[in-house]
Amino acid sequence: MKRIIAVIFLFATLIMIAGTISVEERTDGIYVFTKFMEYKFDYNGNLSEVYRTIERRTRMFLYSNDGFDIEGVSSTPTFSWQGLKDGDKYTEVTLKFKYSDEIEKIYNFKEGPNYTFDVSVLSSKEVVVHVPRVGFENDDRLRNNIFLSFYSKGDIISIIKFNGNTLGGNSVKGSNLRFLVYIGPYKKTLIKSAFSDDYDLISEMLKTVSGVGGWFDFILYPLVYFFGWINDFTRNFGLTIIVFTIIVRFVLYPLYHSQTKSMIKMRKLQPIVEQIKKKYKDPQKQQQELLKAYRENKINPASGCLMAFVQLPIFIILYQVIRYYQEEFAFSGRFLFWNDLTAGGFSANWIFLVIQIVAGYYLALITSQDSRTAWQSIIMSFIFPFLFIGLPSGVFLYYTANTLIQLGITYYIYKRYKIKGITQRELWGLPNKG
């Protein structure tokens, strides 16, 4: 089945992007830049800072004698680095620090949608290494050669799997030590991918840490896994976003249909409402007659707002689902005109911007009764997308797909109930033909 669907979507087959890693030697340290992370090392060979750079630059780790320091080693190492180049950047980079007492520390980075890297401390004798801690000491967990630290305010987690022996806290002792390191946002799918064999243990450890996850995780993660399941078939995140949006809008169609029907009924009743307002100047009497008219026509004026209120938190959660997969977007390959769905800004999203404005224009024509209301809707549809222009293209694609689906559903419902909007000539104040 998966092969058949892959053939159907051949036009969007994955095309691997070039290298994404770069290294810079500066006076204040050595910098490694990946697709969405920035790592800084001092010239003693210690990890000093880590930043997540996707969407905005956010610090994930700050050195406090815990950047893979080797206890008792005071000599300044010799430094070198090498990498596998692909294009202008690298797909893999290795930093090497050689100390005078026959100790070598090696950091290895490989491009990919995860926040992991490898560290080796090679020595013939036993040494003590202090591993990174992103939270406070009381948020540490240590079990079966896995060290876990969590910072609840930023939802940041570090998970480090190692060989050797522990001395308590974040200290590890042994010879030829090796570490698999995850420093990044708390995301279950990425953690499971990095530590597939130890995920159950890590989950048990996390249950003992307060503040892990959000209150809506029980809703978010089923949708996250569903989104991932769709991607297993499409093999392209652009297509996955579109398919996911269509399915969700189909499920939510009864809500939107009910909301639109209520709006249509209110529109049909508008002439009666205007008559009541002209006939009864007393506000209390006017309100009584309006309620009477609503009851006679079986209309609840608050139902449309209620449906919109119900849909709002749903769409916020769906937006979070799309944002959740930003790291994978970076390596999802080409989708139509877009090489990278994590890119943002006008140059990456201008096509979406045009589609939003055009769709908003026609939505205004369909749903408005007069040119003034239509122009208000058009102006809003012009301004509102600019608020999203800096978002990753994958998120903007979701927003645009939603708008196009809404345009299609609105057109269908209004045509079904024979509700006419205004014409383009009416919008621009031109006389009707004939």
C-alpha positions as CSV (number, residue, x, y, z in Angstrom):
1,M,0.0,0.0,0.0
2,K,2.8,2.4,0.9
3,R,4.6,1.8,-2.4
4,I,1.4,2.5,-4.4
5,I,0.9,5.8,-2.6
6,A,4.6,6.7,-3.0
7,V,4.2,6.2,-6.8
8,I,1.1,8.4,-6.8
9,F,3.0,11.2,-5.1
10,L,6.1,10.7,-7.2
11,F,6.2,14.4,-8.1
12,A,7.0,15.2,-4.5
13,T,9.6,12.5,-3.9
14,L,12.2,13.3,-1.3
15,I,15.3,15.1,-2.5
16,M,18.0,15.2,0.1
17,I,19.3,18.7,0.9
18,A,23.0,19.6,1.0
19,G,25.1,19.7,4.2
20,T,23.7,21.8,7.0
21,I,26.6,21.9,9.5
22,S,29.3,24.6,9.8
23,V,32.2,25.3,12.2
24,E,33.7,28.7,13.1
25,E,36.8,29.3,15.2
26,R,36.5,32.6,17.0
27,T,38.5,34.3,19.7
28,D,35.9,33.5,22.4
29,G,35.4,29.9,21.4
30,I,34.6,27.3,18.8
31,Y,31.1,27.3,17.3
32,V,29.2,24.5,15.6
33,F,26.1,25.5,13.7
34,T,23.6,22.8,12.7
35,K,20.3,23.3,10.9
36,F,18.5,24.5,14.0
37,M,21.2,24.5,16.8
38,E,24.2,26.5,17.9
39,Y,26.9,24.9,20.1
40,K,29.8,26.8,21.6
41,F,32.9,25.2,23.0
42,D,35.8,26.9,24.9
43,Y,39.4,26.1,23.9
44,N,39.7,23.8,27.0
45,G,37.4,21.4,25.1
46,N,34.3,22.0,27.2
47,L,30.7,22.7,26.0
48,S,29.9,26.2,27.2
49,E,26.6,27.2,25.6
50,V,23.8,25.6,23.5
51,Y,21.1,27.6,21.6
52,R,18.1,26.4,19.6
53,T,17.8,28.7,16.6
54,I,14.7,27.5,14.9
55,E,12.0,30.4,14.8
56,R,14.0,32.3,17.4
57,R,17.3,32.0,19.3
58,T,16.7,30.3,22.6
59,R,19.3,29.2,25.1
60,M,19.1,25.6,26.1
61,F,22.3,25.2,28.2
62,L,24.8,27.4,30.0
63,Y,28.1,26.1,31.3
64,S,28.5,25.7,35.1
65,N,31.4,23.3,35.5
66,D,29.3,20.7,33.6
67,G,30.3,20.8,30.0
68,F,32.0,17.4,29.8
69,D,34.8,18.7,32.0
70,I,37.5,16.2,32.9
71,E,38.3,16.4,36.6
72,G,41.9,17.1,37.4
73,V,42.9,17.9,33.8
74,S,44.3,21.4,33.7
75,S,46.5,21.4,30.5
76,T,45.3,23.2,27.4
77,P,44.5,20.7,24.6
78,T,45.4,20.9,21.0
79,F,42.4,21.4,18.9
80,S,41.5,20.1,15.4
81,W,38.4,19.4,13.5
82,Q,37.3,17.6,10.3
83,G,34.1,17.1,8.4
84,L,32.3,15.4,5.5
85,K,31.5,18.2,3.0
86,D,28.4,18.4,0.9
87,G,28.0,21.7,-0.9
88,D,29.1,24.7,1.2
89,K,28.6,22.9,4.5
90,Y,29.1,19.5,6.1
91,T,26.9,16.5,6.8
92,E,29.1,15.4,9.7
93,V,31.7,17.2,11.8
94,T,34.1,15.9,14.4
95,L,35.9,18.1,17.0
96,K,39.1,16.7,18.6
97,F,40.8,17.9,21.8
98,K,44.1,16.2,22.7
99,Y,45.4,16.7,26.2
100,S,49.1,16.2,27.3
101,D,48.3,13.3,29.6
102,E,47.1,11.0,26.8
103,I,43.5,12.0,27.0
104,E,41.4,12.8,24.0
105,K,37.9,14.3,23.9
106,I,35.9,14.0,20.7
107,Y,32.6,15.6,19.8
108,N,30.7,14.2,16.7
109,F,27.8,15.9,15.0
110,K,25.7,14.4,12.2
111,E,23.0,16.3,10.4
112,G,19.4,15.1,11.0
113,P,16.1,16.1,12.6
114,N,17.2,15.3,16.2
115,Y,19.1,17.1,18.9
116,T,21.7,14.5,19.5
117,F,25.5,14.3,19.3
118,D,28.2,11.9,20.5
119,V,31.0,12.5,22.9
120,S,34.0,10.3,23.6
121,V,36.6,10.7,26.3
122,L,39.4,8.3,25.4
123,S,42.0,7.5,28.0
124,S,43.9,4.5,29.3
125,K,43.2,5.4,32.9
126,E,40.0,6.2,34.7
127,V,38.8,9.8,34.6
128,V,35.8,11.7,36.0
129,V,33.6,13.6,33.6
130,H,30.9,16.1,34.6
131,V,28.0,15.9,32.1
132,P,25.7,18.8,31.2
133,R,22.7,19.8,33.4
134,V,20.0,22.0,31.9
135,G,17.9,22.3,35.1
136,F,18.4,22.4,38.8
137,E,20.0,19.6,40.7
138,N,16.7,18.5,42.3
139,D,15.4,17.9,38.7
140,D,18.1,15.4,38.0
141,R,17.4,11.7,37.5
142,L,20.0,9.0,37.2
143,R,19.2,5.4,36.5
144,N,20.8,2.5,34.5
145,N,23.5,4.7,33.0
146,I,21.1,7.4,31.9
147,F,21.4,10.9,33.3
148,L,18.3,13.1,32.8
149,S,17.9,16.8,33.6
150,F,14.8,18.9,33.0
151,Y,14.1,22.7,33.1
152,S,10.4,23.2,33.3
153,K,10.3,26.9,32.5
154,G,11.7,26.4,29.0
155,D,10.4,22.8,28.6
156,I,14.1,21.9,28.0
157,I,15.6,18.5,28.6
158,S,19.0,16.8,28.5
159,I,19.3,13.1,28.3
160,I,22.7,11.4,28.3
161,K,23.4,7.7,28.0
162,F,26.8,6.6,28.9
163,N,29.1,3.7,29.8
164,G,31.2,3.7,32.9
165,N,30.3,4.2,36.6
166,T,28.4,7.0,38.3
167,L,29.6,8.9,41.3
168,G,26.2,10.5,42.0
169,G,24.9,13.7,40.6
170,N,26.2,14.4,37.1
171,S,29.6,12.8,37.5
172,V,30.7,9.8,35.5
173,K,33.9,7.7,36.1
174,G,35.6,5.3,33.8
175,S,38.1,4.8,31.0
176,N,37.2,5.3,27.3
177,L,33.9,6.8,28.2
178,R,31.2,7.3,25.5
179,F,28.1,9.5,25.7
180,L,25.0,9.8,23.5
181,V,23.7,13.3,24.3
182,Y,20.3,14.9,23.7
183,I,19.9,18.6,24.6
184,G,16.8,20.2,23.2
185,P,13.0,20.7,23.6
186,Y,10.9,18.1,25.4
187,K,9.4,16.2,22.4
188,K,8.4,12.5,22.9
189,T,8.9,11.5,19.3
190,L,12.4,12.9,19.1
191,I,13.4,11.4,22.4
192,K,12.0,8.0,21.3
193,S,13.9,8.2,18.1
194,A,17.2,9.0,19.8
195,F,16.8,6.4,22.6
196,S,14.5,3.8,21.1
197,D,15.9,1.0,23.3
198,D,15.7,3.0,26.5
199,Y,12.5,5.0,25.9
200,D,10.3,3.1,28.4
201,L,12.9,3.7,31.1
202,I,13.2,7.3,30.3
203,S,9.4,7.7,30.3
204,E,9.4,6.2,33.8
205,M,12.1,8.6,35.0
206,L,10.2,11.6,33.6
207,K,7.1,10.6,35.5
208,T,9.0,11.5,38.7
209,V,9.9,15.0,37.5
210,S,7.3,17.8,38.0
211,G,6.3,20.1,35.2
212,V,7.1,17.7,32.3
213,G,4.8,18.2,29.3
214,G,1.7,20.4,28.9
215,W,-1.8,20.0,30.3
216,F,-3.1,19.3,26.8
217,D,-0.6,16.5,26.0
218,F,-3.4,13.9,26.1
219,I,-4.9,15.7,23.1
220,L,-1.8,16.8,21.4
221,Y,0.1,13.6,21.2
222,P,-2.6,11.4,19.6
223,L,-2.8,14.0,16.9
224,V,1.0,14.1,16.6
225,Y,1.2,10.4,16.2
226,F,-1.7,10.5,13.6
227,F,0.2,13.2,11.7
228,G,3.3,11.0,11.8
229,W,1.3,8.0,10.6
230,I,0.1,10.0,7.5
231,N,3.7,11.0,6.8
232,D,4.6,7.3,6.8
233,F,2.4,7.0,3.7
234,T,3.1,10.3,1.9
235,R,6.8,10.4,2.6
236,N,6.7,14.2,2.3
237,F,5.7,16.7,5.0
238,G,4.2,19.1,2.5
239,L,1.7,16.5,1.4
240,T,1.3,15.3,4.9
241,I,0.2,18.8,6.1
242,I,-2.3,19.1,3.3
243,V,-3.8,15.6,3.8
244,F,-3.9,16.1,7.6
245,T,-5.6,19.5,7.2
246,I,-8.2,18.0,4.8
247,I,-9.0,15.1,7.2
248,V,-9.3,17.3,10.2
249,R,-11.5,19.8,8.4
250,F,-13.7,16.9,7.2
251,V,-14.1,15.7,10.9
252,L,-14.9,19.3,12.0
253,Y,-17.3,19.9,9.1
254,P,-20.5,19.4,11.1
255,L,-19.4,22.2,13.5
256,Y,-18.6,24.6,10.6
257,H,-21.8,23.6,8.8
258,S,-23.9,24.4,11.9
259,Q,-22.1,27.7,12.4
260,T,-22.6,28.7,8.7
261,K,-26.3,27.7,8.8
262,S,-26.9,29.9,11.8
263,M,-25.2,32.8,10.0
264,I,-27.4,32.2,6.9
265,K,-30.6,32.1,9.0
266,M,-29.5,35.4,10.7
267,R,-29.0,36.9,7.2
268,K,-32.4,35.8,6.0
269,L,-33.9,37.3,9.1
270,Q,-32.1,40.6,8.7
271,P,-34.9,42.5,6.9
272,I,-37.3,41.6,9.8
273,V,-34.6,42.7,12.3
274,E,-34.3,46.1,10.5
275,Q,-38.1,46.5,10.5
276,I,-38.3,45.8,14.3
277,K,-35.5,48.4,14.9
278,K,-37.4,51.0,12.9
279,K,-40.8,50.3,14.5
280,Y,-39.7,50.0,18.1
281,K,-37.5,52.8,19.5
282,D,-37.7,51.6,23.1
283,P,-34.7,49.4,23.6
284,Q,-36.5,47.0,26.0
285,K,-39.5,46.6,23.6
286,Q,-37.1,46.2,20.7
287,Q,-35.2,43.4,22.5
288,Q,-38.4,41.6,23.3
289,E,-39.6,41.7,19.6
290,L,-36.2,40.6,18.4
291,L,-36.2,37.6,20.8
292,K,-39.7,36.8,19.7
293,A,-38.6,36.8,16.0
294,Y,-35.7,34.6,16.8
295,R,-37.9,32.1,18.6
296,E,-40.5,32.0,15.8
297,N,-37.8,31.3,13.2
298,K,-36.0,28.8,15.5
299,I,-32.7,30.8,15.6
300,N,-30.3,31.0,18.4
301,P,-28.2,34.1,17.8
302,A,-25.4,32.9,20.1
303,S,-25.0,29.5,18.3
304,G,-22.7,30.8,15.6
305,C,-20.4,32.4,18.2
306,L,-20.6,29.2,20.3
307,M,-19.4,27.0,17.3
308,A,-16.6,29.5,16.6
309,F,-15.6,29.3,20.3
310,V,-15.5,25.5,20.2
311,Q,-13.4,25.4,17.0
312,L,-10.8,27.9,18.3
313,P,-9.0,25.7,20.8
314,I,-9.1,22.8,18.3
315,F,-7.3,24.9,15.7
316,I,-4.8,26.1,18.2
317,I,-3.9,22.5,19.1
318,L,-3.7,21.6,15.4
319,Y,-1.4,24.5,14.9
320,Q,0.8,23.1,17.7
321,V,0.8,19.7,16.0
322,I,2.3,21.3,12.8
323,R,4.8,23.3,14.8
324,Y,5.8,20.1,16.6
325,Y,7.3,18.7,13.4
326,Q,9.5,21.7,12.5
327,E,12.7,19.7,13.0
328,E,11.6,17.0,10.6
329,F,10.5,19.7,8.1
330,A,14.2,20.6,7.8
331,F,15.0,17.3,6.3
332,S,11.7,16.4,4.5
333,G,13.0,17.2,1.1
334,R,11.5,19.3,-1.7
335,F,7.8,20.2,-1.9
336,L,6.7,21.9,-5.1
337,F,8.6,25.3,-5.0
338,W,9.9,24.9,-1.5
339,N,13.2,23.2,-0.7
340,D,12.9,23.7,3.1
341,L,9.7,23.9,5.0
342,T,11.4,25.4,8.0
343,A,12.3,28.6,6.1
344,G,10.3,31.7,6.9
345,G,10.1,35.3,5.8
346,F,8.7,37.0,2.7
347,S,11.0,35.2,0.2
348,A,9.8,31.8,1.4
349,N,6.2,32.6,2.0
350,W,5.1,35.1,-0.6
351,I,3.2,32.6,-2.6
352,F,1.2,31.7,0.5
353,L,0.6,35.4,1.1
354,V,-0.8,35.9,-2.4
355,I,-3.1,32.8,-2.1
356,Q,-4.3,34.1,1.3
357,I,-5.2,37.5,-0.1
358,V,-6.9,36.1,-3.2
359,A,-8.9,33.6,-1.1
360,G,-9.9,36.3,1.4
361,Y,-11.1,38.5,-1.5
362,Y,-13.4,35.8,-2.8
363,L,-14.6,34.8,0.7
364,A,-15.6,38.4,1.2
365,L,-17.6,38.4,-2.0
366,I,-19.4,35.2,-1.1
367,T,-20.3,36.1,2.5
368,S,-20.9,39.8,2.4
369,Q,-24.2,41.6,1.9
370,D,-22.8,45.0,1.0
371,S,-19.5,46.5,-0.2
372,R,-18.6,48.1,3.1
373,T,-18.7,44.8,4.9
374,A,-16.8,43.1,2.0
375,W,-14.1,45.7,2.1
376,Q,-13.6,45.3,5.8
377,S,-13.2,41.6,5.3
378,I,-10.8,42.1,2.4
379,I,-8.6,44.5,4.4
380,M,-8.5,42.0,7.3
381,S,-7.6,39.2,4.9
382,F,-4.8,41.4,3.5
383,I,-3.4,42.4,6.9
384,F,-3.7,39.2,8.9
385,P,-1.4,36.9,6.7
386,F,1.5,39.3,7.3
387,L,1.3,38.3,11.0
388,F,2.4,34.8,9.8
389,I,5.0,35.8,7.3
390,G,7.9,35.0,9.6
391,L,6.6,31.5,10.5
392,P,8.2,28.4,9.0
393,S,6.7,27.6,5.6
394,G,5.3,24.3,6.9
395,V,3.1,26.2,9.4
396,F,2.1,28.8,6.8
397,L,1.2,25.9,4.4
398,Y,-1.2,24.6,7.1
399,Y,-2.7,28.0,7.5
400,T,-3.1,28.4,3.8
401,A,-4.6,25.0,3.2
402,N,-7.1,25.7,6.0
403,T,-8.1,29.0,4.2
404,L,-8.6,27.3,0.8
405,I,-10.7,24.5,2.4
406,Q,-12.8,27.1,4.2
407,L,-13.3,28.9,0.9
408,G,-14.5,25.7,-0.8
409,I,-16.8,24.7,2.1
410,T,-18.3,28.2,2.3
411,Y,-18.9,28.3,-1.5
412,Y,-20.7,24.9,-1.3
413,I,-22.9,25.8,1.7
414,Y,-23.9,29.2,0.3
415,K,-24.7,27.7,-3.1
416,R,-26.7,24.9,-1.5
417,Y,-28.8,27.3,0.5
418,K,-29.0,29.7,-2.5
419,I,-27.5,32.6,-0.5
420,K,-25.9,35.2,-2.8
421,G,-23.1,37.5,-1.8
422,I,-22.1,40.6,-3.8
423,T,-20.6,40.8,-7.3
424,Q,-17.3,42.3,-8.1
425,R,-19.0,45.2,-9.8
426,E,-21.0,45.9,-6.6
427,L,-17.8,45.7,-4.6
428,W,-16.1,48.3,-6.8
429,G,-19.2,50.5,-7.1
430,L,-19.7,49.9,-10.8
431,P,-23.2,49.8,-12.4
432,N,-24.5,46.3,-13.2
433,K,-24.4,45.3,-16.8
434,G,-27.6,45.4,-18.8
